[in-house]
């Protein structure tokens, strides 16, 4: 069979071994947890004000703060920046 088949089969073998807990070359990436409530509190905003300011639904914010869901994509990036420098984000949005 072709080279593509060999590479796919090797990948599947690695995946199966990893799933069984056997040593493999698989590298797992897990994003760091965000403390969304703490990030919001750094801004000094209520949940409602935070949602209005950043265009997040109140239900979504509550799920994040309770750990029922995890922010992804651009929301995650925004929250990470806000964690480091909330004033800069607020100032940028006010301009």
N, C-alpha and C positions, 0 to 999 in steps of 0.2 A: 504494500500500500504506500501511499505518498507520505511526504514529510508532514503535511498538515495533520493527517490522521495520527501519526506517531506523537506529535506534540499535543494534540487534543487528548489522546489516550493517557499520556504521561500526566497531564493536568488532572484528568479524572482520577487516576490512581492516587495522586497527591491529595486530592479533595477527600477521597474515601478514607485514606489513612489519617488525615487530619480529623475527620469526623469521628473516627474510632479512638482518637487520643494518642495515636502513634506519632513519633517524632517525624517531622517533615520540614521542608524548606518554606512552608506556607508562612507568610507574614500577615498577621491580622492588624487592622487599624481600627481603633475605637476612639471616637472623638471624646475629648474631655467633657465632663458634665458641666453644665452652666447652672449657677444659682440665680435663676431669673428674678426671684423675689428680692434678693439682695441687690441685684443690678438695678431693679426698679427703685428700690429704697434709696440708692445712691443719688438718684435724680431728685429725690424729695417729692415725688409725684404720687398721687393716689392711683389706684388701678385705672379708674375712669380717665383721669387726665393723661396718664401714660398711653393708654389706648388711643385716645383722641389725637395726641401729639404724633404718635408713630404709626398710625393707621393699622392697628392690631385690633382684632375683635376681643371684647371682654372675655368671652368664653375661651378663646385660644390662650389668652394671657393666664387665666385661672388654671387651665390644664397644664400649662408650662410650670406655673408656680407650685402646683400640687404634685408635679412629677408624673402626671398621667400621660403627658406627651412631651416630646423633645423638639425644640426649634431646629429647623433645617434651612439650608440654603442661605439666601440673603438675610433672612431674619436672624439666623445664627451669627452671621458676620456682624450685623448691626449690634447685636447684644454683646458680642465680644469686644467691639470697639467701645461701646458704652461702659463696659466693665472697667476698661483702662482709663477712659477719659470722658465721662458723661457730659461734662460742660462743653467740650468741643463739639459733640454731636448736637446738643441742644442749640449751641450758637450757630452751627452750620445750617440747621433747619430754620432758624429765626431770620436768617438773612434773606 
